[in-house]
Amino acid sequence: MVQSIWFVYLTSYLVLGLGYSLITAGQVFAVMQGTCIFGRIVFGWLGDNLISGRTLLGLSLIFSTLATALLGLAAAVESAWYVWAIAIIGGLGATSWTGVHLAETLRNTEIHQVYEATSGILIAVGAGIAVGPLVFSLLLEFGSWSSNLFLIALLPLMGLWALGYSHAPKTAMPS
């Protein structure tokens, strides 16, 4: 949900909530997207070579929470550099996790359940992508951009909690 909210609402927030020009908002969005692409490659490499996928997912959830909450503070900070930095952090934390998430799911899946696990995880992620912007738009009817970004920032913490309490097999599929 948080990833899709970043993708759908970042430029609207910058223009409507912070008064940025559409061109500047588009540039900030492009930096966030570019960081996302770079982050997916780096996260994949890190997950394959240096850090467990589970640890990377946990770090991504923490950075997603921080970036989303810090984005909510952008109106109070009133600094263009701040917004650019948050776009980079958000591009890494809120949007670069999907490949590692799928790989970690499959790593913890029995070989005869790979199709079901892949389908299930993509349905769950797809539901979040579809529902996130709708929920956020409804929240905007009742609160400010900042208050709703703070509220949405809590969602990755729920994922962090779930990650800490999941008891998947150590390694089911061969590496």
N, C-alpha and C positions, 0 to 999 in steps of 0.2 A: 504494500500500500504506500509506504513512504517513498519508494523509488518512483512510482507513477505520479505521486503528488509533486515531487521535484520536477519531473519531466513536463507535466501538464501546467503547473502553476508558477514555476519560477519566474518566467517572463512577465506574467500577469502581476505578480506581487511586486516585481521591480518597477513596473510602469504604474500600476494603479495604487499600490501601497506605499512606494518609496519615491515616486515621481521621476524615475529614470526615463530617458528617451527610449523609444522602441529599438533604435539602433544599438544603444549601449546594453539594453536588456538582452537583445539577441546575441551580442558579443559575449556577455557573461554566460548565457546559456550555452553557447558554442564551446567556451572554455570548460564548462561543467561536463558537456558531452565528450569533449576530447580527453579530459581527465578520466572519464568513465572508460573509454576505449583503452587508454593506456593502463588504467588500473586493472581491467579484466586480464590483460596480458601479464602484467606483473603478478597479480594475485594467483593466476594459474601457474606461473613459474615458481613462485614461492611455495604454493601448495604441493607442487611436484618435487621440490628440491630442499626446502629449508624448514618450513613451518607446517604443522598439521592443518588440514582443512578445517577442522573444528576450531582451532585457535584463530585462524583467519576469519572464520565466520563470526566468532566472538568479538574480535577487533573491529570488524566491519559494523557489527551492531552497535558497538560503543561509539564509533565515529559517526555513524548515521544519527544516533541520538544527539550527539554533540553538535554536529553540523546543522541539524534541523532546529534545535533549540537556539543555536547561535544565529541562524538566519532570522529567527523570530526577534532577536535583539537588534537587527540591522537598523530599524527606525530610530532606536535610541542612540546608537553609535554614530550614525550619520557620516560614514566614511566609505568612499568608493573602494579603497584598498581592502577594507574589511569585507565588503561584498564579494570582491574578486577572490579573496582567500577562502571565504566560506564556500564559494562555488567549486573551488578546487577540492576542499575537504569533502563536500557533498558528493562531488563526482567520484571520489575514491570510496568514501564510506557508505553512502546511500545507494550507489548504483553499480558498483563493481563486483558485487558478491555472487551474482547468479551462476556463473560457471563453476565456482568452487562449491556452491550449494548443491548443484546437481551432481558434481563429482563425488562429494561427500555422501550424499544420499545413496548413490550407486555403490560406493565403496562399502557401505554398511548394509547392503542388500544381498540376500541369498541369490545365487545365479538364476534359479528358476523363477524369481520374482522381479527380475530387472524390468520387464515390460510394465508390470503393474506399478512398481515404484516410480519409474519415469513418468508414466501417465498421471499418477496421483500427485506427484510433486509439481508437475507442470500445470495441472488443474488448480491446485492450491495457489500457486504463484499467479496464474492467470486470473483467478478470482480476486486476488488482492489488487492486481493491476486494474481490473475493471471497477472494483468497488471503491478503491482509494480516492480517486478524484470525485466521485459522487458524494462520498461521505464528507470530504473536505468542502465541497461546494455547499452542502447543507449546513455545515458548521459555520461557514462564512455568513450565513443568514442571521446567526445569533451572536457572533463574536468578531473580534478584530483579526486581521492577518496574524499579528504577533501571538495573540492568545491561542489561536488555532494551531499555529506552528509548534508552540510549546506542548499543546495537547497531543499532536501527532508525533512529537518526539518521544513520547512514552511508548509507542508501539514497538520500536526495536528493543526496548528494555524487556518487553514481554517475550520477544524472541530470544533474548539473552537468558532469561529465566528458563524457557523451554530447552534451550541448548544445554544448560547446566543440569537439567533433570532428565534428559533423554538417556536411555540405557540401550543403545544400539550395539550390535556385535562389534568387536574390535576390527576385524578384517574378514569380510565374507568373500569378496571378489579378489582374484589375484591382481597384484600391482603391475 
